[in-house]
């Protein structure tokens, strides 16, 4: 009887330990890389095949997961649209070629909850139209120092919604010689992090 009780206690202890560690398994950010179109066109954030791995595309806390997103160079005028609220730990959006441009057009609020992703938002060209955040009347905010603009870049934040609107802000990291162009009644809120 004592052996059976000890085994039962051991199994109960192991199951309890596993249950306690499950939340921590979901707390680590899963890297998701844009593998969708780079050419001129409009692409949908929520299409799983646009992401690697496609089984875990960053749809805002899908399955309790959080995501750190990387979107590389466009070869044409690429627009990536979202259709709902998204929460990420961080985002890396880059454009190093003057032959393309990337626009992230929101269809819901986008919030960043982690520290900056290495590289952050980087436009290596001198044209501010090469990386555009189109708030479309929604908000792009963060709770930590997660919106990072690399030095020497030019960036545009606009709202194509009727009447403009939307807020871009929180703790922004603007390093070096940056130019942030604001268009169409967008609110910029910078609480800390301007360097």
PyMOL commands that set and color helices and strands:
alter all, ss='L'
color gray80, all
select helices_A, chain A and resi 2-27+48-50+54-56+62-64+128-130
alter helices_A, ss='H'
color red, helices_A
select strands_A, chain A and resi 29-34+41-44+51-52+66-71+77-81+86-88+90-95+101-105+110-112+121-123+131-134+140-142+147-149+154-158+167-174+179-182+187-194
alter strands_A, ss='S'
color yellow, strands_A
deselect
rebuild
show_as cartoon
